[in-house]
Amino acid sequence: MDIPKDFTFKLGLMTENETWSLFQFMAGDVVKDNNLKGVAIQVAQKCAGLPLMVVTVARAMKDKWDVKSWKDTLRRLQ
């Protein structure tokens, strides 16, 4: 990469609304499922506004349509 070695930037925490918006965008339609939405919101909250964590967890859950997988992820994040 053509970035100087001393180049740094600060990445702050996102608000709860920003976190949920990014989580929805990255996870896709699965979070719109009424059976999963409540657990999905809790999983997003456990990401604590950390953008990299939100993206990583949401992408991992993108194709998980079963409640058990979501609850297991929530348990692991606690």
N, C-alpha and C positions, 0 to 999 in steps of 0.2 A: 504494500500500500504506500501511497505517496503522502504519508502523514508524518510530520516531524515527531521524533521520539519524545519530545517534551510537550507535545500537544495534549492537553487534558480538557475535559469539560465536565460540568456538574449536571447530574441527572437527578432531579428532585422527585419526591413522592407525588403521586396523583391523588386527586380528590376521590371520594367514593363514587361519584357520578362518572368521572373520567375512567376510573377503574372498571366499572360495569360496562360502559360504552366500548372500551377496548376489548374487554373480555367477550362481549357479544359479537363484536366484529371478527375476532380471531376464532371463536368457537363455532360460529355460524348458526344455522337454524335449530340445532339441537337445544339451545337454551330457550327457545320459544315454546318448547313442549311443556304443557301444563304440569305434567308429572315430574319434570326435572327442574323447572324454573326456580323453585324455592331452594333446592340444594345447590343449584348453579350459582345463585346469588351468594350463598354462604361460602362456597368455594372461592368465588371472586373476592369476597371480603377477606378471606384468609391470605390472599396475596398481598395484603397490607399496602396497597398503592405502589408496589414495586413493579415498574413497567416490564422488566425482563421476566419476572416471575409470572405476571399476568399472561404475557404472550406464550411462555413455555407451557403453563398449565392449560390454558385455553386451547392451544393447538393439540395438546395431548388428549383432550377431552372431545375434540371436534366430532368424531364419529362414534361416540359412546352414547347409545340411546337407552341404556338400561340404568335404572336407579341405583342398583347395587354398585356399579362402577363409580358413580358420582359420590355415593356415600363412603365408599372405600377411599376415594381421593380426599374427601373432606376429613376423614379420620386420620389419614397420613399427614395432612397439613396442620393438624392441631398439636 
